[in-house]
Amino acid sequence: MEKIARFMEMFWLGLAVLTACWAAYVLVVYGWEDGKVWLLFPAVCTAMWGYRRFMRGRMAQWAQRERTEDEEHGR
């Protein structure tokens, strides 16, 4: 499960970089008025990356807590 979480985190980070490059291209070619909506895509991807990163850390804490409790109870 941890490998999938790590992959998805990297997926969203990569997608954020790609969409940021595309948004920058559109802004340069078409100008601010026509290109500003394209900035939503890297913002969403960055938010998803942050959420996945946060949840992966939280899942690791939960797993560590379970291992500690199992050791204390002799399971």
N, C-alpha and C positions, 0 to 999 in steps of 0.2 A: 504494500500500500504506500509505503514511503517513496518508492521509486516513481510511482504514478504521480504523487503529489509534487515531487521534485521536477518531473518532466513537465507537468502542467504549469508550474511556476516559470520554468524557462520558456515554455511556449508563449505565455502571455508577455513575458519580457521581450522576446524576439518580435512578437506581433506589435508591441508598443513601439519598438524601434523602427520597424518597417513602415507602420502607419504614420509615424512622426516624419520620416523621410518623405513619404508621399504627400503629407499635408504641407510640408515646407515647399515641395515642388509646385503644388497647386497654388500656394500663396504667391510664389515668385512669378508664375506664369499668368495667373488670372487676377491677382491682386487681393487685397484684404476683404473687400465686400463679397466677392464670389467664393473665396477660399476659406473664410473663417469657420464655416460649418465643418470642414474637414478636420479641424482640431479636436472635435468631439471623439473621434475614433482613437487617437493615441491617449486621450484622457481616460476613456473607458478601459482600454487595455492596461494602462498603468494602474488604475484602480483595482482591476481584477488581479494583477500581479501582486499588489500590496495585500489584498485580501487573502490570496493563496499563500503568500509568505507568512502572514500572521497566523493563519489556520494551521500551516505545517508546523510552526513552532509550538502552537497550542496542543496539537496532536502528539508531538514528541513529549511534552510535559505530562500529558495524560498517560501515555504509555510508560513513562518513567515512574509515575506515581503508582500505577498498577503493579509494575515489577517490584517496587519497594514494598507495597502492601502484601504481595504474594510471598515475598521473602520473610517478612515479619510473621506471617501466619503459617509458615512452613508448607506452602503449596508448591 
